[in-house]
Amino acid sequence: MLDNRSMATFAEMRRIIADFPGPDQEAAATTAQREGQLTKPAGALGRLEELAAWLATWQGRTPPAINHPRVAVFAGNHGVAALGVSAFPAAVTKQMVLNFTHGGAAVNQLCRNADADLRVYEMSLDEPTRDFTQAPALSEIEAARAMAYGMMAVEPGVDLLCVGEMGIANTTAAAAIAAALFGGSGSDWAGPGTGIHGAQLQRKAEVIDLGLDRHKASFDDPLAILAALGGHELAAITGAVIAARMARVPVLLDGFATTAAAAILLKIAPGALDHCVVAHCSAEPGHKRLLQAIGMRPLLDFGMRLGEASGAALCIPILKAAALCHSGMATFAEAGVSGKD
């Protein structure tokens, strides 16, 4: 793991990704054995059973448990915000970060509900990325350092990581990344984001196309895509997902921008997101398309598009319920209940 952000490079990131640990097969087998003995028909808890097995497999312990969930919100600003792609000015990013620290945002309430630790990571809010229609949003050094910074969210003791973002214009960056990774044009991936429509939405699609055309020569390298079209907070999310894998911490991904940042890893190494679950399908239309592209099924579809890890935080109690049902239910033998003939 990286211990010095000044030494971060894409080469080092690729080395870490190549060394990703796989699933803990012993924990998976032990969990499956116990699941078959619990006082219920096989499969009766549906996806809760799948989640319990997933938690155990990636925590590397049985039974699984969620005692110290962390919600990490990364905040950054984007140069393309000046091109009229958002209903709000870039200044709102810093204002919302202040709202987070004062406890006034939706994610604060959802963390309180889930008894989760909320950490907000401000990333160069006074220095937005470069306008990606004119130059790479970030240099390789800047992107790698942001990734290393994101890795710091995975501290000892954290047993579930929820990642989210705040950054005006980051759905534009996310749509551009998704298009670069999986094909398509700006109009295929652009959505309302903060609530734009009509000519402004068309402008957003045009900006995405301009970025795609300028940086198409780098599309064979997912990390170069992240630098060219992404942002500080998106690179940090990619880094946080990397660190979670190395530390055996399961991850809940939030919405469109978060999933786009994580999808960078899937393009580098198949299976790189096996320790992740997508919390919800955002109302942002590109998210559903992206989930189909990466083959991941969200836990919820509540029509949310807020960002700030709100969907991920909302799902923490579901994962806690999955773990508790698996660990706390009695087996047929313990309860003196007859099993199947």
N, C-alpha and C positions, 0 to 999 in steps of 0.2 A: 504494500500500500504506500501511497505517496505521503511523505511527511514534510514536504517543503514545496509550497506552491510555486516558488520561483524556478524549480527544477522540472515542472510539469511540461510534457511534450506529448504530441500525438503518438509518437513511437512508444512511449512509456504506457500510454493508455491502451494501445493495441496489445502490448505485452501482458498487461493485467487482464484484459478481456480473454486472451488466449489461455490464461490460467484459471478461468472461472471454475469453481467447484460444481460438481453435479449434484443431483438429488441424493439425499441420505436414504439409501434403499433399505437399510435395517429399520430405520424409523418408519418408513412407509409400510414395511411388512408387519411390524408390530401394531401399527395403527389399524391396518386392515383386519388383522386377527381380532383385535378388541372390538372393532366396529361390528363384526359378525356375531358377537356374543351379547350385544346390548339388547335391552328389553324393548324391542320394536321389530316389526317386519323389516327385512333387508331393503334398504333404499327408501324407507319411509320418510326420512328427513331430507330427501332430495339433495339439493346442492349444499346444504349444511354439512352433509357427510363428506362431500368432495372438498369443501373448504377446510374441514378438520384434517383430512389427509394431507392436503396441500401445506397447511401450516406446519404439521409435524415433519413433513418431508424437507421443508426448507429451513425450519428452525433446527432440525437435526436432533429433535428430542421428542420423547413420548411420556406423558401425553402433551399435546401442544398447549400453550398458555399465552395469554396476552396480558402482561402486567405493566408494561411500560411502553405504550404506544406513543410515537412522536409524529406530529404533523409539522412538516417543513414547508414553508411558503417562501419561494425565491422571487425577488422583485427586481426588475430591470427595465430600462427604457430603450426604445427602438428609434433609430433615425428615420425610418419610413413613416413614423407618426406625423411628421411634418408634411406629408403628401396627401393628407385628407382622407386617410383610410379608417378613421375612428370617429365616433360621435363625441369623444372627450379628448381634451388636450393631454399631452404627456405629463403635465404637472399633477394630474390626478393620481399617477402612480405613487408619488411621494406622499400625497395627501391620504391615500388609502393605507399606506404603510403606517402612518401615524394613527389612523383609525384602528388598525390591528393592535398596535401597542397600547392603545387606550381601552381596548376590549369592546369596541363598538361594531365590529363587523360580524357577518353571518358565521364565519369560521370560528370566531371566538365562542359563540353560543354552542356551535356543534361540538367543539372541543370540550366545552364544559359538560355537555350532555354525555360525551363518551369518556370523560375523565382522562383526557389525553393532554400531553405536553405540546404546546404550540411554540414553535420557533420561527421567527421571521428573519430572513437573510436579505439585507439591502445590498444591491450590487451596482455600484457606480451610477446611482440615480441621476447625478448631475452630469454624467458623461454618457449620453446615449450611444448606441452602436452607430456605425456609419450607415448611411442610406444604401441599402443593398442594390438599388437600381444603378448606383454609380461605382460602388466598390464593395469588396467583401465586408459584411457587417462586423466581423471580428477577424483579427489576424490569427494565425495558428497559435501563437503564444498566448494571446488573450483568451481564446477559446479553451485551451488546455488548462490555463490557470483558473478559469471559471469552473471547469470540470473538477479540478482538485479542490476548489473551495466548496463545491457541492458535496464532496466526499466527507467533509467535516461534520455533516448532519448526522452521520451514523456513528454515534458514540457508544461506548460499552454500556450494556444494560438495556438499550433500546431493543424491543423484540417485535416491533411492527413499525414500518415507516410509511407514512402517507405523504405523498409529494404533490405540491400544487404551485401555482404561480400568480404573480400580479405584474402586469406590464401593459400599458396602453400600446396597441398595435401588435400585440404578440399573436393574435389569431392570424394576422397577415403573415407573420414569420412562420407560424405553424403550417399554414396552408401552403406556403412556398416550399417548406421542407418536405411535406407530404407529397407534393407534386414532383419534386426532384427525386424522391425515393421510389415512388410507385407510378409515376407517369400522370399525364393529364395537364390541363391548363388552369389558369387562374380562375376561370368561371366554373370549372369542375369542383374546386376546393374552397373558394371564398364563400363566407357566410356573413350573417349580420353582425357577428361580434358584439359590440356594445350597443347595437340597435340601429345600424345603418341600413338603408334600402335605396332602391332606385339608382340615380346617377352616382351616388357615393359608393354603393356596392359595386357598380360597374368600374368605378375608378380603382377600387381595391383589387379587383380582378386584373385590371391593366397593370397595376404596380407589381403584382405577383408575376405576371408574364414578363415584364421588363427584367425582374430579378432572375427569372429562370433563363432567359435568353443570355443575360450577361455572364452567368456562372455555369452554363451547361457543360463547359469543358471539365469541370471538377466533379461531375455527377457519378463518376466511377468510385469515388471515395466518400463514404458516408460521413466521416469526420470533417472532411473538407466542405461538405454540404452544410453541416452544422455551423461551421465558421462563416461560410459565405452568406447564409440566409437566416441564421438563428439570432440568438441574443445571449447576454450574460446569464439571465435566469434559466433559459432553456439549456444551455451548456451545463449549468450547475445541476439541473435535474438529471441530465445524462450521467454526470459524475456521481450523484447521490445513488442512482440505481446501480451503478458499478460497485460502489462501496458496500451497498446492502448485500449484493450477491457474495462478495468476498467475506462478509461478516456473518453470513447465513441469517439475514433479516428479511422476512417476507415484505413485499411492497404493495401498497395500494396506489394505483395511478389515478389521478383525478380526470380531467376532461381532455379536450382536443389538444391544447398546446402541450400539456404534460405527456400525453400519449405520443405525440409527434416527436418530442425530445427523446423519449424512450425507444421509439422505433428505429432510431439511428443504430442502436446496439443490435437489433434483430437483423439489420442488413449486414452487420459485420460478422455475426456469429449466430447461426440457427440455435434456438434454445436459450438465447441470452436473456429472454424475458420470462422464462419458466418460473422464476421466483416472484413474478408480478401477477396481480389481478387488476383488471380495470374496474374501478368502482362504479362508474355510471356511464351511460351513453349521453353525451351532451346534446342539447338541442341544436348546437352548431352542426349544420349538415355534413361538413367534412369529417366529423368524428365518426359517424356511422360508416362512411366510406373507408376511413382509415382502419376501423376495427375489422371490417371485412378483409382488408388487405393484409392485416397481420394475424388474422384468425383468432381473435380474442373476443370472448363473450362478457359483456359487463354484468355486474350484479344488479344494477338498478337502471330504470329508464324513467326518470321523474321530470323530464323536460327542463332540466336545470342547465344553465350556461353561465354561471357566475364566475367560475374559476376559484382562485384562492383556496384550493384544496377542499372546498365545501362538500363535494360529492364523496371524496375519500373519507373525510371526517365522519360523514353521515353513515358510512358503512362499517366503521369500527365496531359498533355494538353488534352488528351481524356476525363479524368474525369472532367476537367474544362469545356470542351465543353458540357458534359452531364448536369452539374449543371447550366450552363448559358442558355442552351436551355430551361430547365425546368422553370427557374426563369424569363427569359427575354422575352419569347414568349408571345404574346397576346392570350387571350382566344377568342373564337368565338364571345362572347358578346362584349368584349372590341374592337375588330377589326371591328365589324359590318359585319362579315362574316356569311353566312347562314350555319347552321350545317346540319347533316344528317336528312333526312326526317323520 
